[in-house]
Amino acid sequence: MSYYSPSYLIPQRYSSFHPSFGPPAVLLPSIPFSVNSTAERQPGVAFRPEYRHPLSVPSRSVTVPRNPNSYAMLSTWDDHVRQHVPSPVLHALLDGSRVLPWDTPAQADLRAPYLTLYRGGLPLPSSECDVPATQPMLGQVRIVCDVLPQWPIDILVAGRTMTAYRPERPVIQCLTVGDIIHAVYANLQKQITREEWAHLSSSQAAKVSRAFDRRCKAYTSAGHRVRRAGVLRVDFLGKKCQFRGLVWLTPVNGVDRARLILGDI
């Protein structure tokens, strides 16, 4: 059975809009970064020090035979093979490969009726999320989740198209940290359809129902609004519903892809 895969368009300018399926958007977060001063990077953006721009290819020296009558083979097979282009470097707030307790990506409970981001147990100021998500900057990415392969998240920058998850966004013509996290949160806060529920086996339905009950009990302060919203996609994650960043996957048809990393609540 096929599922609808939403495509998220990131606008350059926004006016207020609140989706019927989820809570009002919450301004996203900021934190100072310390990186190796020798790393090539844009001012104010934190990337790993070992980053080297994909277009920077080491020069190859060629030795020309001294005998002018000999045939000079100035190029080799390697000269015609496409150079490997590494994946873009994720901002520190999105880099799910970080494992040090004092150097973790942003974290968030994706079940919560309101999105709040933390890093190292402290709230993140919103200004830090309005920075490029990658280096070099990207305008499009697909995020996939191993638990929910039927719901990939396509995010791209496109004109002034309205979106449900970023009612107010600075005019930045590339994907930002905030764009990525808001898109993931908005996608998982969507209600499931009757057809999607009917597609579940009895054991899967029981597991999702238990996750739904846990979410309702965890957020009793939100009143009956959480229960009235019904089963959401985030309930399919079970207890693994904490955002822990992204890791790159192999691109497909020229589209950069990243895997969503989740942790237990």
MARBA-3410 file (N, C-alpha, C, O; in Angstrom, 1 decimal):
265
0.8,-1.2,0.0,0.0,0.0,0.0,0.9,1.2,0.0,1.8,1.3,0.8 ~ 0.6,2.2,-0.9,1.4,3.4,-0.9,0.9,4.5,0.0,-0.3,4.5,0.4 ~ 1.8,5.3,0.5,1.5,6.4,1.4,1.8,7.7,0.8,2.7,7.8,-0.1 ~ 1.1,8.7,1.3,1.4,10.1,0.8,2.6,10.6,1.4,2.8,10.6,2.6 ~ 3.6,11.1,0.6,4.8,11.7,1.1,4.8,13.2,1.0,4.9,13.7,-0.2
4.7,13.9,2.1,4.6,15.4,1.9,5.9,16.0,1.5,6.9,15.5,1.8 ~ 5.7,17.2,0.8,6.9,17.9,0.3,6.8,19.2,1.0,5.8,20.0,0.9 ~ 7.8,19.6,1.8,7.8,20.9,2.6,8.5,21.9,1.8,9.7,21.8,1.4 ~ 7.9,23.0,1.5,8.5,24.2,0.8,8.8,25.2,1.8,8.0,25.7,2.6 ~ 10.1,25.7,1.8,10.5,26.7,2.8,10.4,28.0,2.1,11.0,28.3,1.1
9.6,28.9,2.6,9.4,30.2,2.0,10.5,31.2,2.3,11.3,31.0,3.3 ~ 10.6,32.3,1.5,11.6,33.3,1.9,10.9,34.3,2.8,11.6,35.0,3.6 ~ 9.6,34.5,2.7,8.8,35.4,3.6,7.6,34.7,4.1,7.0,33.8,3.3 ~ 7.1,35.0,5.2,6.0,34.3,5.8,5.0,35.3,6.4,5.3,36.4,6.7 ~ 3.7,34.8,6.5,2.7,35.5,7.3,2.2,34.4,8.2,2.4,33.2,8.0
1.5,34.9,9.3,1.1,33.9,10.3,0.2,32.9,9.8,-0.7,33.2,9.0 ~ 0.4,31.6,10.2,-0.4,30.5,9.8,-0.3,29.4,10.8,0.8,29.1,11.2 ~ -1.4,28.9,11.3,-1.4,27.8,12.3,-2.1,26.6,11.7,-3.3,26.7,11.4 ~ -1.5,25.5,11.6,-2.1,24.3,11.1,-3.2,23.8,12.0,-3.1,23.9,13.2 ~ -4.2,23.1,11.4,-5.3,22.6,12.3,-4.9,21.3,13.0,-5.5,20.9,14.0
-3.8,20.7,12.5,-3.5,19.4,13.0,-2.5,19.4,14.2,-2.3,18.4,14.8 ~ -1.9,20.5,14.4,-0.9,20.6,15.4,-0.8,21.9,16.2,-1.6,22.8,15.9 ~ 0.1,22.0,17.2,0.1,23.2,18.0,0.8,24.3,17.3,1.4,24.1,16.3 ~ 0.6,25.6,17.8,1.2,26.7,17.2,2.8,26.5,17.2,3.3,25.9,18.1 ~ 3.4,27.2,16.2,4.8,27.0,16.1,5.5,27.7,17.2,5.0,28.7,17.7
6.7,27.2,17.6,7.4,27.8,18.7,8.7,28.3,18.1,9.4,27.6,17.3 ~ 9.1,29.5,18.4,10.4,30.0,17.9,11.5,29.1,18.3,11.6,28.6,19.4 ~ 12.4,28.9,17.3,13.5,28.0,17.6,14.7,28.7,18.1,14.8,29.9,18.0 ~ 15.5,28.0,18.5,16.7,28.3,19.2,17.9,28.7,18.4,19.0,29.0,19.0 ~ 20.1,28.8,20.3,21.4,29.4,19.9,22.4,29.2,20.9,22.2,29.3,22.1
23.5,28.9,20.4,24.6,28.6,21.3,25.9,28.9,20.7,26.1,28.6,19.5 ~ 26.8,29.4,21.5,28.1,29.6,20.9,28.8,28.3,20.5,28.6,27.3,21.2 ~ 29.6,28.3,19.5,30.3,27.1,19.1,31.8,27.3,19.1,32.2,28.4,18.8 ~ 32.5,26.3,19.5,33.9,26.4,19.4,34.4,25.4,18.4,34.2,24.2,18.6 ~ 35.1,25.8,17.4,35.7,24.9,16.4,37.1,25.3,16.2,37.6,26.4,16.5
37.8,24.4,15.6,39.2,24.6,15.3,39.4,25.8,14.4,38.7,25.9,13.4 ~ 40.2,26.7,14.8,40.4,28.0,14.1,41.0,27.8,12.7,40.9,28.7,11.8 ~ 41.6,26.6,12.4,42.1,26.4,11.1,41.1,25.8,10.2,41.4,25.7,9.0 ~ 39.9,25.5,10.6,38.9,25.0,9.7,38.4,26.1,8.8,38.3,27.2,9.2 ~ 38.1,25.7,7.5,37.5,26.6,6.6,36.0,26.6,6.8,35.4,25.6,6.8
35.5,27.8,7.1,34.0,27.8,7.4,33.6,29.3,7.2,34.4,30.2,7.2 ~ 32.3,29.5,7.2,31.7,30.8,7.1,31.6,31.3,8.5,31.4,30.6,9.5 ~ 31.8,32.6,8.7,31.7,33.2,10.0,30.3,32.9,10.7,29.3,33.1,10.0 ~ 30.4,32.5,11.9,29.2,32.3,12.7,28.5,31.0,12.5,27.5,30.7,13.1 ~ 29.1,30.1,11.7,28.6,28.8,11.4,29.5,27.7,11.9,30.7,27.8,11.5
29.1,26.8,12.7,30.0,25.8,13.2,30.0,24.5,12.4,28.9,23.9,12.2 ~ 31.1,24.1,11.9,31.3,22.9,11.2,32.5,22.2,11.6,33.4,22.8,12.3 ~ 32.6,20.9,11.4,33.8,20.2,11.8,35.1,20.7,11.2,35.1,21.1,10.0 ~ 36.2,20.7,12.0,37.4,21.3,11.5,38.0,20.5,10.3,38.8,21.1,9.5 ~ 37.7,19.2,10.1,38.3,18.5,9.0,37.6,18.8,7.7,37.9,18.2,6.7
36.6,19.7,7.7,35.8,19.9,6.5,36.7,20.5,5.4,37.5,21.4,5.6 ~ 36.6,20.0,4.2,37.2,20.6,3.0,36.2,20.8,1.9,35.4,19.8,1.7 ~ 36.1,21.9,1.3,35.1,22.2,0.3,35.1,21.1,-0.8,36.2,20.7,-1.2 ~ 33.9,20.6,-1.2,33.8,19.6,-2.2,34.5,19.9,-3.5,35.0,19.0,-4.2 ~ 34.6,21.2,-3.8,35.2,21.6,-5.1,36.7,21.8,-5.0,37.3,22.0,-6.1
37.2,21.6,-3.8,38.7,21.8,-3.7,39.4,20.4,-4.0,39.3,19.6,-3.1 ~ 40.0,20.2,-5.1,40.6,19.0,-5.5,42.1,19.2,-5.6,42.6,20.1,-6.2 ~ 42.9,18.4,-4.9,44.3,18.6,-4.9,44.9,18.5,-6.3,44.4,17.8,-7.2 ~ 45.8,19.4,-6.6,46.4,19.5,-7.9,47.3,18.2,-8.1,47.9,17.7,-7.2 ~ 47.3,17.7,-9.4,48.1,16.6,-9.7,49.3,17.0,-10.5,49.2,17.6,-11.6
50.5,16.6,-10.1,51.7,17.0,-10.9,51.9,15.9,-12.0,51.7,14.7,-11.8 ~ 52.4,16.4,-13.1,52.6,15.5,-14.3,54.0,15.7,-14.7,54.5,16.8,-14.9 ~ 54.7,14.6,-14.9,56.1,14.6,-15.3,56.2,14.4,-16.8,55.7,13.4,-17.3 ~ 56.8,15.3,-17.5,56.9,15.2,-19.0,58.3,14.6,-19.3,59.3,15.0,-18.8 ~ 58.3,13.6,-20.2,59.6,13.0,-20.6,60.5,14.0,-21.2,60.1,14.9,-21.9
61.8,13.8,-20.9,62.8,14.7,-21.4,63.1,14.6,-22.9,63.4,15.5,-23.5 ~ 62.9,13.4,-23.4,63.1,13.1,-24.8,62.0,13.7,-25.6,60.9,13.2,-25.5 ~ 62.3,14.7,-26.4,61.2,15.4,-27.2,60.6,14.5,-28.2,59.5,14.8,-28.7 ~ 61.3,13.4,-28.6,60.7,12.6,-29.6,59.8,11.5,-29.1,59.1,10.8,-29.8 ~ 59.8,11.4,-27.7,59.0,10.3,-27.1,57.6,10.9,-27.0,57.4,12.1,-26.9
56.6,10.0,-26.9,55.2,10.4,-26.8,54.9,10.7,-25.3,55.1,9.9,-24.4 ~ 54.5,11.9,-25.1,54.3,12.4,-23.7,52.8,12.1,-23.3,51.9,12.7,-23.8 ~ 52.6,11.1,-22.4,51.3,10.8,-21.9,51.0,11.7,-20.8,51.3,11.4,-19.6 ~ 50.4,12.8,-21.1,50.1,13.9,-20.1,48.9,13.6,-19.3,48.7,14.3,-18.3 ~ 48.1,12.7,-19.6,46.9,12.4,-18.8,46.7,10.9,-18.6,47.2,10.1,-19.4
46.1,10.6,-17.5,45.9,9.2,-17.2,44.5,8.9,-17.1,43.6,9.8,-17.1 ~ 44.1,7.6,-16.9,42.7,7.3,-16.7,42.1,8.0,-15.5,40.9,8.4,-15.5 ~ 42.9,8.2,-14.4,42.4,8.8,-13.2,42.0,10.3,-13.5,41.1,10.8,-12.8 ~ 42.6,10.9,-14.5,42.3,12.3,-14.8,40.9,12.4,-15.4,40.3,13.5,-15.3 ~ 40.3,11.3,-15.9,39.0,11.4,-16.5,37.9,10.7,-15.6,36.7,10.8,-16.0
38.3,10.2,-14.5,37.4,9.6,-13.5,36.8,10.8,-12.7,37.6,11.6,-12.2 ~ 35.5,10.8,-12.5,34.9,11.8,-11.7,35.4,11.8,-10.2,35.4,10.7,-9.6 ~ 35.9,12.9,-9.8,36.4,12.9,-8.4,35.2,12.7,-7.4,34.1,13.2,-7.6 ~ 35.5,12.1,-6.3,34.5,11.9,-5.2,34.2,13.2,-4.6,35.1,13.9,-4.1 ~ 32.9,13.5,-4.5,32.4,14.7,-3.8,31.8,14.3,-2.5,30.8,13.6,-2.5
32.4,14.7,-1.4,31.9,14.3,-0.1,30.6,14.9,0.2,30.2,15.9,-0.4 ~ 29.9,14.3,1.2,28.6,14.9,1.6,28.8,16.2,2.2,29.8,16.5,2.8 ~ 27.8,17.1,2.2,27.9,18.4,2.9,28.1,18.2,4.4,27.8,17.1,4.9 ~ 28.7,19.1,5.0,28.9,19.0,6.5,27.7,19.6,7.2,27.3,20.7,7.0 ~ 27.2,18.8,8.2,26.1,19.2,8.9,26.5,20.2,10.0,27.6,20.1,10.6
25.6,21.2,10.3,25.9,22.1,11.4,25.9,21.3,12.7,25.3,20.2,12.8 ~ 26.7,21.7,13.7,26.8,21.0,14.9,25.5,20.7,15.6,25.4,19.6,16.3 ~ 24.5,21.5,15.4,23.2,21.3,16.1,22.4,20.1,15.4,21.5,19.6,16.0 ~ 22.9,19.7,14.2,22.2,18.7,13.5,23.0,17.4,13.3,22.5,16.4,12.9 ~ 24.3,17.5,13.7,25.2,16.4,13.5,25.0,15.2,14.4,25.4,15.3,15.6
24.2,14.2,14.0,23.9,13.0,14.8,25.1,12.1,15.1,24.9,11.1,15.8 ~ 26.2,12.3,14.5,27.4,11.5,14.7,28.1,11.9,16.0,29.1,11.2,16.4 ~ 27.8,13.0,16.6,28.5,13.5,17.8,28.0,12.6,19.0,26.8,12.5,19.2 ~ 29.0,12.1,19.7,28.6,11.2,20.9,29.1,11.8,22.2,28.7,11.2,23.2 ~ 30.0,12.8,22.2,30.5,13.3,23.5,29.3,14.0,24.2,28.6,14.8,23.6
29.2,13.8,25.5,28.1,14.4,26.3,28.1,15.9,26.3,27.0,16.5,26.4 ~ 29.3,16.5,26.1,29.3,18.0,26.1,29.3,18.6,24.6,29.4,19.8,24.5 ~ 29.1,17.7,23.7,29.2,18.1,22.3,28.1,17.4,21.5,28.4,16.7,20.5 ~ 26.9,17.5,21.9,25.7,16.8,21.3,25.0,17.7,20.4,25.1,18.9,20.5 ~ 24.2,17.1,19.4,23.3,18.0,18.6,22.1,18.4,19.4,22.0,18.1,20.6
21.3,19.2,18.8,20.0,19.7,19.5,19.2,18.5,19.8,19.2,17.5,19.1 ~ 18.4,18.6,20.9,17.5,17.5,21.3,16.1,18.1,21.5,15.9,19.2,21.9 ~ 15.1,17.3,21.2,13.7,17.7,21.4,12.8,16.5,21.6,13.1,15.5,20.9 ~ 11.8,16.6,22.4,10.8,15.6,22.5,9.8,15.8,21.4,9.0,16.7,21.4 ~ 9.8,14.9,20.4,8.9,15.1,19.3,7.5,14.7,19.5,6.6,15.0,18.7
7.2,14.2,20.7,5.8,14.0,21.1,5.1,15.2,21.6,3.9,15.3,21.6 ~ 5.9,16.2,22.1,5.3,17.3,22.8,4.4,18.2,22.0,4.6,18.3,20.8 ~ 3.3,18.7,22.6,2.4,19.5,21.8,3.0,20.9,21.4,2.5,21.5,20.5 ~ 4.1,21.3,22.0,4.9,22.5,21.6,6.3,22.1,21.5,6.9,21.4,22.4 ~ 6.9,22.5,20.4,8.3,22.2,20.2,9.3,23.0,21.0,9.2,24.3,20.9
10.1,22.4,21.8,11.1,23.1,22.6,12.5,22.3,22.4,12.5,21.1,22.5 ~ 13.5,23.1,22.1,14.8,22.5,21.8,15.8,22.7,23.0,15.7,23.8,23.6 ~ 16.6,21.7,23.2,17.6,21.8,24.3,18.9,21.3,23.7,19.0,20.6,22.7 ~ 20.0,21.7,24.4,21.3,21.2,24.1,22.1,21.1,25.4,22.3,22.1,26.1 ~ 22.5,19.9,25.8,23.2,19.8,27.1,22.3,20.1,28.3,22.8,20.6,29.3
21.0,19.9,28.1,20.1,20.1,29.2,19.6,21.6,29.3,18.8,21.9,30.2 ~ 20.1,22.5,28.5,19.8,23.9,28.5,19.0,24.3,27.3,19.3,23.8,26.2 ~ 18.0,25.2,27.5,17.2,25.6,26.3,18.1,26.3,25.3,19.1,27.0,25.6 ~ 17.8,26.1,24.0,18.5,26.8,22.9,17.8,28.1,22.6,16.6,28.1,22.3 ~ 18.5,29.2,22.5,18.0,30.4,22.0,17.6,30.3,20.5,18.3,29.6,19.8
16.6,31.0,20.0,16.1,30.8,18.7,17.1,31.2,17.6,17.1,30.7,16.5 ~ 17.9,32.2,17.9,18.8,32.8,16.9,19.8,31.8,16.3,20.2,31.9,15.2 ~ 20.2,30.8,17.1,21.1,29.8,16.6,20.6,28.9,15.6,21.3,28.2,14.8 ~ 19.2,28.8,15.5,18.6,27.9,14.5,18.4,28.6,13.1,18.1,27.9,12.1 ~ 18.6,29.9,13.1,18.4,30.6,11.8,19.8,30.8,11.1,20.2,31.9,10.7
20.5,29.7,11.0,21.8,29.6,10.4,21.8,28.5,9.4,21.0,27.6,9.5 ~ 22.6,28.5,8.3,22.6,27.4,7.4,22.8,26.0,8.0,23.6,25.9,8.9 ~ 22.0,25.1,7.5,22.0,23.7,8.1,23.2,23.0,7.7,23.7,22.0,8.4 ~ 23.8,23.3,6.5,24.9,22.6,6.0,26.0,23.5,5.4,25.7,24.7,5.2 ~ 27.1,22.9,5.2,28.2,23.6,4.5,28.8,22.7,3.5,29.4,21.6,3.9
28.8,22.9,2.1,28.1,24.1,1.5,26.6,24.1,1.7,26.0,23.1,2.1 ~ 26.0,25.3,1.5,24.6,25.4,1.8,23.8,24.7,0.8,24.1,24.6,-0.4 ~ 22.6,24.1,1.2,21.7,23.3,0.4,20.4,24.0,0.3,20.0,24.7,1.2 ~ 19.7,23.8,-0.8,18.3,24.2,-0.9,17.3,23.1,-0.9,16.1,23.4,-1.0 ~ 17.8,21.9,-0.8,16.9,20.7,-0.8,17.5,19.5,-0.1,18.7,19.3,-0.2
16.7,18.8,0.6,17.2,17.6,1.2,16.0,16.7,1.5,14.9,17.1,1.7 ~ 16.2,15.4,1.5,15.2,14.4,1.9,15.7,13.7,3.2,16.8,13.2,3.3 ~ 14.8,13.7,4.2,15.1,13.0,5.5,14.2,11.8,5.6,13.0,11.8,5.3 ~ 14.9,10.7,5.9,14.2,9.4,6.1,14.4,8.9,7.5,15.3,9.2,8.1 ~ 13.4,8.0,7.9,13.5,7.4,9.2,13.3,5.9,9.0,12.4,5.5,8.3
14.2,5.1,9.6,14.2,3.7,9.5,12.9,3.1,10.0,12.4,2.1,9.4 ~ 12.3,3.7,11.0,11.0,3.2,11.6,9.8,3.5,10.7,8.8,2.8,10.7 ~ 9.9,4.7,10.0,8.8,5.2,9.2,9.2,5.4,7.8,9.2,6.5,7.3 ~ 9.6,4.3,7.1,10.1,4.5,5.7,9.0,5.0,4.7,9.3,5.6,3.7 ~ 7.7,4.8,5.1,6.6,5.2,4.3,6.4,6.8,4.3,5.6,7.3,3.5
7.1,7.5,5.2,6.8,8.9,5.4,8.2,9.7,5.3,8.6,10.3,6.2 ~ 8.8,9.7,4.1,10.0,10.5,4.0,9.6,12.0,4.0,8.5,12.4,3.7 ~ 10.6,12.8,4.4,10.3,14.3,4.5,11.2,15.0,3.5,12.4,15.0,3.6 ~ 10.5,15.6,2.5,11.2,16.4,1.5,11.1,17.9,1.9,10.1,18.4,2.1 ~ 12.3,18.5,2.0,12.3,19.9,2.4,13.1,20.7,1.3,14.2,20.3,0.9
12.5,21.8,0.9,13.3,22.7,-0.1,12.9,24.1,0.0,11.8,24.5,0.5 ~ 13.8,25.0,-0.4,13.5,26.4,-0.4,12.9,26.7,-1.7,13.4,26.4,-2.8 ~ 11.7,27.4,-1.6,11.0,27.7,-2.9,10.1,28.9,-2.7,9.1,28.9,-2.1 ~ 10.5,30.0,-3.3,9.7,31.2,-3.4,9.1,31.7,-2.1,9.7,31.7,-1.0 ~ 7.8,32.0,-2.2,7.0,32.5,-1.0,5.9,31.6,-0.6,4.9,32.0,0.0
6.0,30.4,-1.0,5.0,29.4,-0.7,4.7,29.3,0.8,5.7,29.2,1.6 ~ 3.5,29.3,1.3,3.2,29.3,2.7,3.5,27.9,3.2,3.3,26.9,2.5 ~ 3.9,27.8,4.4,4.1,26.5,5.1,3.4,26.5,6.4,3.1,27.6,7.0 ~ 3.2,25.3,7.0,2.4,25.2,8.2,3.4,25.2,9.4,3.0,25.5,10.5 ~ 4.6,25.0,9.2,5.5,24.7,10.3,6.5,25.9,10.6,7.2,25.9,11.6
6.6,26.9,9.7,7.5,28.0,9.9,6.7,29.3,9.6,7.0,29.9,8.6 ~ 5.8,29.7,10.5,5.0,30.9,10.2,5.9,32.2,10.1,5.5,33.1,9.5 ~ 7.0,32.2,10.8,7.9,33.3,10.8,9.3,32.8,10.6,9.8,32.1,11.4 ~ 9.9,33.3,9.5,11.2,32.8,9.2,12.0,33.9,8.5,11.5,34.6,7.7 ~ 13.3,34.1,8.9,14.1,35.1,8.3,14.3,34.8,6.8,14.2,33.6,6.4
14.6,35.8,6.0,14.8,35.6,4.6,16.2,35.0,4.4,17.2,35.8,4.3 ~ 16.3,33.7,4.3,17.6,33.0,4.1,17.3,32.1,3.0,16.5,31.2,3.1 ~ 18.1,32.2,1.9,17.9,31.4,0.7,18.6,30.1,0.7,19.2,29.7,-0.3 ~ 18.5,29.4,1.8,19.1,28.0,2.0,18.4,27.4,3.1,17.8,28.1,3.9 ~ 18.5,26.1,3.3,18.0,25.4,4.4,18.7,25.8,5.7,19.9,25.8,5.7
17.9,26.0,6.7,18.5,26.4,8.0,18.3,25.2,9.0,17.6,24.3,8.8 ~ 19.0,25.3,10.1,18.8,24.4,11.2,17.4,24.3,11.6,16.8,23.2,11.8 ~ 16.8,25.5,11.8,15.4,25.5,12.2,14.4,24.9,11.1,13.5,24.3,11.5 ~ 14.7,25.1,9.9,13.9,24.5,8.8,13.8,23.0,9.0,12.8,22.3,8.9 ~ 15.0,22.4,9.2,15.1,20.9,9.3,14.3,20.4,10.5,13.5,19.5,10.4
14.6,21.0,11.7,13.9,20.5,12.9,12.4,20.7,12.9,11.7,19.9,13.3 ~ 12.0,21.9,12.4,10.6,22.2,12.3,9.9,21.2,11.4,8.8,20.8,11.6 ~ 10.5,20.9,10.2,9.9,20.0,9.3,9.8,18.6,9.8,8.7,18.0,9.6 ~ 10.8,18.1,10.5,10.7,16.8,11.2,9.5,16.8,12.2,8.7,15.9,12.2 ~ 9.5,17.8,13.0,8.5,17.9,14.1,7.1,17.9,13.4,6.2,17.2,13.9
6.9,18.8,12.5,5.6,19.0,11.8,5.1,17.7,11.2,3.9,17.3,11.2 ~ 6.0,17.0,10.5,5.7,15.7,9.8,5.2,14.7,10.8,4.2,14.0,10.6 ~ 5.9,14.6,12.0,5.5,13.6,13.0,4.3,13.9,13.8,3.7,13.1,14.4 ~ 3.9,15.2,13.7,2.7,15.6,14.5,1.4,15.5,13.6,0.4,15.9,14.0 ~ 1.5,15.0,12.4,0.4,14.8,11.6,-0.5,13.6,12.0,0.0,12.6,12.5
-1.8,13.8,11.9,-2.7,12.7,12.2,-2.6,11.6,11.2,-2.4,11.9,10.0 ~ -2.8,10.4,11.6,-2.8,9.3,10.6,-4.2,9.2,10.0,-5.2,9.6,10.6 ~ -4.3,8.6,8.9,-5.6,8.4,8.2,-6.2,7.1,8.6,-5.6,6.2,9.2 ~ -7.5,6.9,8.3,-8.2,5.6,8.6,-7.5,4.5,7.8,-7.4,3.4,8.3 ~ -7.1,4.8,6.6,-6.5,3.8,5.7,-5.1,3.4,6.3,-4.8,2.2,6.3
-4.4,4.3,6.9,-3.1,4.0,7.5,-3.3,3.1,8.7,-2.5,2.2,9.0 ~ -4.3,3.4,9.5,-4.6,2.6,10.7,-5.1,1.2,10.3,-4.6,0.2,10.9 ~ -5.9,1.1,9.3,-6.4,-0.2,8.8,-5.2,-1.1,8.3,-5.4,-2.3,8.2 ~ -4.2,-0.5,7.8,-3.1,-1.2,7.3,-2.2,-1.9,8.3,-1.4,-2.8,8.0 ~ -2.4,-1.5,9.6,-1.6,-2.1,10.7,-2.1,-3.5,11.1,-3.3,-3.8,11.0
-1.1,-4.3,11.5,-1.5,-5.6,12.1,-2.0,-5.4,13.5,-1.9,-4.3,14.0 ~ -2.6,-6.4,14.1,-3.2,-6.3,15.4,-2.0,-5.9,16.4,-2.3,-5.1,17.3 ~ -0.9,-6.5,16.3,0.2,-6.2,17.2,0.8,-4.8,17.0,1.1,-4.1,18.0 ~ 0.8,-4.4,15.8,1.3,-3.0,15.5,0.3,-2.0,16.0,0.7,-1.0,16.6 ~ -1.0,-2.3,15.9,-2.0,-1.4,16.4,-1.9,-1.3,17.9,-2.1,-0.2,18.4
-1.7,-2.4,18.6,-1.6,-2.4,20.0,-0.4,-1.5,20.5,-0.5,-0.8,21.4 ~ 0.7,-1.7,19.8,2.0,-0.9,20.1,1.7,0.6,19.9,2.1,1.4,20.8 ~ 1.1,1.0,18.8,0.8,2.4,18.6,-0.2,2.9,19.6,0.0,4.1,20.1 ~ -1.1,2.1,20.0,-2.1,2.6,21.0,-1.4,2.8,22.4,-1.8,3.8,23.0 ~ -0.5,2.0,22.7,0.2,2.2,24.0,1.0,3.5,23.9,1.1,4.2,24.9
1.7,3.7,22.8,2.4,5.0,22.7,1.5,6.2,22.7,1.9,7.2,23.3 ~ 0.3,6.1,22.2,-0.6,7.2,22.2,-1.0,7.4,23.7,-1.1,8.6,24.1 ~ -1.3,6.4,24.4,-1.7,6.5,25.9,-0.5,7.2,26.7,-0.8,8.0,27.5 ~ 0.7,6.7,26.4,1.8,7.3,27.1,1.9,8.8,26.8,2.2,9.6,27.7 ~ 1.7,9.2,25.6,1.8,10.6,25.2,0.7,11.4,25.9,1.0,12.5,26.3
-0.5,10.9,25.9,-1.6,11.6,26.6,-1.3,11.8,28.1,-1.5,12.9,28.6 ~ -0.7,10.8,28.7,-0.4,10.9,30.2,0.8,11.8,30.4,0.8,12.5,31.4 ~ 1.7,11.9,29.5,2.9,12.7,29.7,2.6,14.2,29.5,3.3,15.0,30.1 ~ 1.5,14.5,28.8,1.2,15.9,28.6,-0.2,16.2,29.0,-1.0,16.8,28.3 ~ -0.6,15.9,30.3,-1.9,16.1,30.8,-2.1,17.6,30.9,-3.3,18.1,30.9
-1.0,18.4,31.0,-1.2,19.9,31.2,-1.8,20.5,29.9,-2.4,21.6,30.0 ~ -1.7,19.8,28.8,-2.3,20.3,27.6,-3.8,20.0,27.5,-4.5,20.3,26.5 ~ -4.4,19.4,28.6,-5.8,19.2,28.6,-6.2,18.0,27.7,-5.5,17.1,27.4 ~ -7.5,18.2,27.2,-8.0,17.1,26.3,-7.6,17.3,24.9,-7.9,16.5,24.0 ~ -6.8,18.4,24.6,-6.5,18.7,23.2,-5.6,17.6,22.6,-5.7,17.2,21.5
-4.7,17.0,23.5,-3.8,16.0,23.0,-4.6,14.7,22.6,-4.3,14.1,21.6 ~ -5.5,14.3,23.5,-6.3,13.1,23.2,-7.2,13.3,22.0,-7.4,12.4,21.2 ~ -7.8,14.5,21.9,-8.7,14.8,20.8,-8.0,14.8,19.5,-8.7,14.5,18.5 ~ -6.7,15.1,19.5,-6.0,15.1,18.2,-5.9,13.7,17.6,-5.6,13.5,16.4 ~ -6.0,12.7,18.5,-6.0,11.3,18.0,-4.6,10.8,17.8,-3.6,11.4,18.3
-4.4,9.7,17.1,-3.1,9.0,16.9,-2.4,9.8,15.9,-2.9,10.2,14.8 ~ -1.1,10.1,16.2,-0.2,10.9,15.3,0.9,9.9,14.8,1.1,8.8,15.3 ~ 1.6,10.4,13.8,2.7,9.6,13.3,3.8,9.4,14.3,4.4,8.3,14.3 ~ 3.9,10.3,15.2,5.0,10.1,16.2,4.7,8.9,17.1,5.6,8.4,17.7 ~ 3.4,8.5,17.2,3.1,7.4,18.1,3.6,6.1,17.5,3.7,5.1,18.2
3.9,6.1,16.2,4.5,4.9,15.5,5.9,4.7,15.9,6.5,3.6,15.7 ~ 6.5,5.7,16.6,7.9,5.5,17.0,8.1,4.8,18.3,9.3,4.5,18.7 ~ 7.0,4.6,19.0,7.1,3.9,20.3,7.8,4.9,21.3,7.4,6.0,21.5 ~ 8.8,4.4,22.0,9.6,5.2,23.0,10.7,6.0,22.4,11.3,6.9,23.0 ~ 11.0,5.7,21.1,12.1,6.4,20.4,11.6,7.6,19.7,11.4,7.6,18.5
11.4,8.7,20.5,10.8,9.9,19.9,11.5,11.1,20.4,10.9,12.2,20.4 ~ 12.8,11.0,20.6,13.6,12.2,20.9,14.5,12.5,19.8,15.3,11.6,19.3 ~ 14.5,13.7,19.3,15.3,14.1,18.2,16.8,14.1,18.6,17.1,14.7,19.6 ~ 17.7,13.4,17.8,19.1,13.3,18.2,20.0,13.7,17.0,21.1,13.3,16.9 ~ 19.4,14.4,16.0,20.2,14.8,14.9,20.0,14.0,13.6,19.1,13.2,13.5
21.0,14.1,12.7,20.9,13.5,11.4,22.3,12.9,11.0,23.3,13.3,11.5 ~ 22.3,11.9,10.2,23.5,11.4,9.5,23.3,11.2,8.0,22.1,10.9,7.6 ~ 24.3,11.5,7.2,24.1,11.4,5.8,24.0,10.0,5.3,24.6,9.1,5.8 ~ 23.2,9.9,4.2,23.0,8.7,3.4,23.5,8.9,2.0,23.8,10.0,1.7 ~ 23.6,7.9,1.2,24.0,8.0,-0.2,23.0,8.8,-0.9,21.8,8.4,-0.8
23.3,9.8,-1.7,22.3,10.5,-2.5,21.7,9.6,-3.5,22.3,8.6,-4.0 ~ 20.4,9.9,-3.9,19.7,9.1,-4.9,19.2,10.1,-5.9,18.5,11.1,-5.6 ~ 19.5,9.9,-7.2,19.1,10.7,-8.3,19.5,12.2,-8.0,18.8,13.1,-8.4 ~ 20.7,12.4,-7.4,21.2,13.7,-7.2,20.6,14.4,-6.0,20.9,15.6,-5.8 ~ 19.7,13.8,-5.3,19.1,14.4,-4.1,19.8,14.0,-2.8,20.0,12.8,-2.6
20.3,14.9,-2.0,21.0,14.6,-0.8,20.0,14.0,0.2,18.8,14.5,0.3 ~ 20.4,12.9,0.9,19.5,12.3,1.9,20.2,12.2,3.2,21.4,12.0,3.3 ~ 19.4,12.3,4.3,19.9,12.1,5.6,18.9,11.2,6.4,17.7,11.2,6.2 ~ 19.5,10.4,7.4,18.7,9.6,8.2,18.5,10.3,9.5,19.4,10.9,10.1 ~ 17.2,10.2,10.0,16.8,10.8,11.3,17.3,9.9,12.4,17.0,8.7,12.4
18.0,10.5,13.4,18.5,9.7,14.5,17.6,10.0,15.7,17.3,11.2,16.0 ~ 17.1,9.0,16.4,16.2,9.1,17.5,16.7,8.4,18.7,17.5,7.5,18.6 ~ 16.3,8.9,19.9,16.7,8.4,21.1,15.4,8.1,22.0,14.3,8.6,21.7 ~ 15.6,7.3,23.0,14.5,6.9,23.9,14.2,8.1,24.8,15.0,8.9,25.2 ~ 12.9,8.2,25.1,12.4,9.2,26.0,12.4,8.6,27.4,12.0,9.3,28.4
END
